[in-house]
Amino acid sequence: KVPQVFIPYKEVLDVYNMGLKVPDDVTLMWTDDNYGYIRHFPTEAERNRKGGNGIYYHISYWGRPHDYLWLSTNHPAQIYTQMKLAYDKGAKDMWILNVGDIKPGEYLTELFLDMAWNIDSIEDNKKGLDQHLKTWLTREFGQPYAADLLAVMNEYYRLAYIRKPEFMGNTRTEETDPKFKEVTDLPWSEQEIKNRIADYDKISEKVVQLSKAIPADKQNAWFELIEYPVRGAAELNRKLLYAQLARHGRANWSQSDAAYDAIEKLTTKYTTLANGKWKNMMDFKPRNLAVFQKLPQVKSATPLKTFQDPFATFNGNQFVKFEGTKPVSHGLGHQSGAVSIKKGDHAVYEFNSPAKDSIRVEVALAPNLPVEGKLIRFEIKIDDQAPKIVDYHTSDRNEEWKINVLTNQAKRMIVTSLNNKQRKHSITIK
């Protein structure tokens, strides 16, 4: 017999959940949502099937809410945590990776294949992921540069996790409303914009500095694997963010135009390396979308967002105590401090009293999809108050899901009273 595989992709998963029967010897291959979050994990009954289970996963995608076809920026920790969970849930018979144009995705492809070959070859935490990336960087460019490069690439993935370069125009694809075809402001303040530009400038300048020391026989690989993606991402952010400031009279349009010209120059170098070996492989305007174009010089009719400094902020790994298994950090999150908390366990965070009788608490989570059933929930408790159970599942491809995958966050907010006579307060997440 010829082995057969059934892939319940997109709306086909809905058909499967409505009762579609698949022969027992056919492999069930579950998929992510095209943005790296797996939509279904095998149940006990599915794990016991003769055909077994697999995963079809993306590090490149053409479709809504927006393509990401230019640079390969999926966070290694996102790939690892999703595929490790899939493996632990029994999806281990076949893995397929959609790489799009394979050239920008060399490292992430190797990470995926190393996990497929031996899931235990990478330690299940940030240290393990850092070691895998550092080993790869050492092999490709030499031990003297590995530590500096690890810091650069971790920051490259962190910044893209906040928002991918392809998503920086606040545009969308495959939407009927024409407003999504034009580049518009992101909901960021002037200070947030300048901070992001500075963060990208820092790693871009470090790459330029390191490029002078890389051996001649490694220069082509260096440019393709490190310099082009890091500097390209930096310049696209500069182009769009300086344009946003310029629309409000806070920057010169020449700064945005210069960034566009820099991307064009970098791409020309890429496609002419090694006597044009990779000619036409790298396109800095996939599908000719608005986000990749030189931007029209227009003024904004609405003001920039005003930055509101929260009274207190915590990363997931800043807990003061926990119960159950210690929460694990893999380096995910907008500040690389997210943790995984197992079902039934909890973590506690503390803050000083704000001298107010109520507070608003916003919890930002990775927009994962349910591991079991149709809901994905957490419990939050302030001091000794009654806990509140919060659900953050989304319907596939609805507006909330689109916002979540574009920002890599699912946000939930609660407002609660506070005993301001206490000097310290606690937040418990379960």
N, C-alpha and C positions, 0 to 999 in steps of 0.2 A: 504494500500500500504506500501511496505517496502521503507524507505527513501534511496535515492541513492546519491552518491557523485562522482563527476568527478574531478580527480587530474591531471592537465596538467603539469606533471613532466618532466624535461629535454626537450627532443626533441618533446614531445607531445604538449608543449606550442606553438611550431612553427606550428604544424598541426592545433591547435585551431586558431591561428592568420591568417591562410590561409583560414578560413571560416568554420571550423567544427561546426556543429549545435548541441547544447546540449539541451535536453528537458528543458522547463522552470521550472519544479519542481525539477530538480536535482541541488544539491548544488555544486557550483564551489569552489574548494579548491586550492588556489594559493600556490606556494612553494617558498622557498628561493633558492639560487644558491648552496646550500649545505654548504655554509660558512657564513650564517647568513644575507645575503643581499637579500631581497625579490624581485623577478623578475617581478612581475606584481601586480598592485593594481586595485581594481574594478573600472570600468568606471561607469558613471551615469546609462547607460543601464543595466550593470551587477548588480548594486546595486538594481535596480527595479525588478529584477527577483524574482519569487515566491520561488525558491529554496535557495536563499541567497548565502552568500560567507563565506569562511573559509580560514585558513592558515595551511600549513604543514611546520614545521620549524625544523632545525637541531641544536643540540649542540654536535653532534658526527657524523663522516662520514668516510666511506670507499670508496676511489676513488681518481680520479685525480683532481688537480695536486698532492695532497698528503693527505693520511689519517690523521685524528686526532682522535685516538681511545684510547689513554692512559689516559691522564688527561683531566679534564673538565675545559677549560680555556676561553670559549667565554666570551667576556666582558659583564657584566650585562647591561651597558649603550647601547651597540649595540642591545642586545635583546630588551631592553625597547623601544628604539627609533624606531626600525623597527616594533615591534608589536603595539606600540601606533599609528604609522602612518597607519598601516593596519586597526586597529580598527576605527580610524577616517575616513578612506576611505570606511568603510562599511563591512569589513571582520570580522564579529563578531558572526557568527552563529555556527562555530565549529573550534576549534583549536586543532591541534595534534602536539606533541613534540617528535621528534626522539631523544631518550636519549642514544642510543647505549647500552653499559653496564651501567646500571643505577647507580651503586655504586659511581663512581667518580662525578656524576652530581647532588648530592642532593640539593645543594643550588640553582643552576640555574633552576632546575625543579620546586622548590617551588616558585621562582620568577615568572616563566612563569604561574604557576597555580594561584598564587595570582592575577596576571594581568587579567587572564581569568575570575576569579570569580568577581573581581571588579576593573576595569581599573583605577578608581579614587582613589584607596587605596594608590597609590604611587604618590607623588607630582612630577610634570613634570619638573624636573631639577636635578642637581647633589645632592642637599640637600636631595631630596626625595629618591633617590637611596641609598645614604649613610645611611639614616635613616632605610630603609628596611633591608639592610645588617646588620647594627648595632643591630637592634631588633632581628634578627635571631641569631647573635653571642651571644647576651645577654641571649636569651632563652636557647641556647645550652650549654654555658660555664660560664655564670654569668656576672653580671654587672661590677665587678672589672677589667675584662680583655677585655671588649668590645671595648674601645677606641683604645687600642694598636692593637688589632686584626683587627679593621677596617682599620687602616693604612697599616698593613701587607697585607691584602687581596686586598685592592685597588692597591697596588704596584704589587702584584702577577698578577692581571688581566691586569694592564698596560704593564708590561714587556711581557706578552704573547700576548697582542694586537700588539706589535711591531713585534713579530714573535713567533708563538706557539712553545712549546718544540719539537713537532713532526716535525717541519719544519726546525730545526736548522742544519740539515746535508746538506742542499742545494741539497737534493735529490728529486725525484718525483716518483710517482707510475703510472702505466699504460701508460708509454711512450715507444716508440719503440727505441729511441736512448739510447744505453747502458750507456752513460756518466751519466745519471740521476740516475743510480743505485748505484753509488759510492759517498761516502761523499767527498765533496770538499769545498773550501773556500767560505765563505760568503763575499760579497763586503764591508767589514768593515775594518777600520784601526786598528792598534794595540791599539791606545787610546780608540777607540769605544769599542773594545773587552774588554779591562780592565775595562772600566766604567760599562759595562753590568755585568761582573763577580762581581764587587764590589756591584752593586745594588742587585743582587741575594744573595750575601753573607750577606748583611745587614738584609734582611727579614728572611733568613734561621737561622741566629744567634739569631734573636729576638724570633723566634718560639722555638728554643732549650731552650732559657732562660725562656720563658713563660711556657713551658711544665712542668717545675719543680714545678710550683705553681698550676697547674690544679688539682682539686680534684680527688681522686682515682677512684670514680665511673664514672668519665667523661673521663678517660684516653683513653679508646678504641675509643670512638667517636672522641676525640681530634686527635688521631693519624690518623684515617681514613679521617676526614673532613678537617684537617688543616695541621698537620705535614707532612704526606706523600705527598700530592700534592705540598706544598711549597718547602720542601726539595728535593723532586724528581725532580721538575722543575729546581731548582737551580743546582743540581748535573748533570743533563743532559746538561745544558748549560755549566757548568764547563768542562765536558768531551769533548764536541765538540769544545769549544772555546780554551781550553788549547791545544787541538790537532792541531787546526789551527795555534796557535802560535808556537807549537813545529815543525810543518812542515817547519817553517821559522827560526828555531833555536832561538826562543824568549821565550821558556818555556821548561820544562822537560816533557817527555812523562809520567813519573810516576804520574804527576798531573792529567792527563786525565784518566789513568788507575785506580787511587784511586777513582775518581768520579764514574766510572763504578761499582767498587766494592761496593761503598756506596749505589747505587741504588739497587743492588742485595740484600744487607743486609736489606735495608728498606722494600723491597717487601717481603722478607722472614718473617719479623716481621708482616707485614700486614696480610699475609695469615695464620699465626699461632695464631693471636689474638683470645681470647675467645675460646680456645681449637679448633682452626681451623674453626670457624663459617663461615668465608669468604674464606676458602681454594679454590684456583683456580679462585676466582673472580677477582683478580688483576694480570694482566700480564704486565710486563714492557717491553715486546718485541712483541707488537701486529703485527701479520703477519710476524714476524721475519725480519723486514726491516733493512736496513743497518744503519739507524740513531740510532738504539738501541744497536748496537753491540759494543764490545771492538774494538778500531780502529787500523788499521795497521800503523806501524811506518814508514812512508815514508817522503821524502822531497818534497817540492813544487818547481816547475820549474819557477813559476811566483812570482813576489814580492807582498807583502801585499799592499793593497790600501793605498795611502797617504791621510791623513785627510786634508780637505780644510775647513778652518773656514770661514763661510759666513760673509759678512760685517754687516748684520743685520738679525735677525730672529724674527718672531712674532708667538705667538699662537693665535688662533682665538679669544680667550676671551680678548686679549690685544688691542682691538680697542679703539680709542680716542673719537669717536663719531659714531652715527648710525642714520639712518632715517627709520621710520616705527616701527615695533615691535622690542623690544630689543632682540638681538641674545641670544639664550639660550644655556648654557653649561650643558652637562650631564656627563662630565668626560671622554669623548672619546678622541682619539688622542694619538700620541706617547708620548706627555707630558701632557696628560689629559686636554688640553686646547682647544679642538675643539668646535665650536659653530654651531648651526643650524641657517641659515639665510633664512627667508621666501621669497618666490617669490615676487619680486617687492621692497623689502627692501634692504638696503645696510649698510656696515660697513666700517669705514675709519681707516687706520693705518698710522702712521707717522714715518719718519726716518730722521736723519741728512744727509747732503750732503756728499757723498763719494769722492768729488772732481774729479769725472770722468764724461765723457760726454755720457756714456751709462751704462746700468745695465742689468743684467740677473735676472729675477724674477721667482722663482720656487714656484708653489702653490701645496701643498699636500692636497688632499681631501680624505674623506672616500670613498671607491669604491662602493658607492650606485648605484643602477640601476634606470632607469627612473621611475618617479611617474606617469607621463602622456606621452603618445606618445612614440617615439623611441629614443629621445635625452635627454641628461642631461647636462646642460650648466651653465656657470657662466660668468659674465662680469667683466673685470678688467680695471681700468683706473689709469694711473700714472699722478699725478698733474692735469693739465687742458687739457691733450691730449685727442684725440678721444678714446673712449672706445673700447676694443677688446672683442669680444664674443668667448668663448672657449668651445668646446664640449669635454666631456670626457667619453662618453658612449663606451662600448666595445661590440664586438660580443661574444655571449656566448661560453665559453670554448676555446677562442683563446689565443694566447701567452700573449697578454697584460692582459687579464682577469686573467690568471694564476698568473702572477707576482703580480697583484693587490691584489688577495685574500691571497697570501702567505705573503705579506708585510702589508696588511690592509691600503694601500694607492693607490690613483690614482694621478699621478703627471703630471702636465702640466707646460711648461716653455715658457716665452716670453722674447725677448730681445728688449729693447727700448732705445731711446735717452733720455738724461737728461740735463736739464739746470743747470749746476754746479755752476751758480752764486747765486742760491737760497740756503739759509742755511738749510731749511727744505723741505721735499718732502712728498707727500701723495700717498697711494695706496688705491683705493676704490674697494671693492669687492661687487658685486650685484648678 
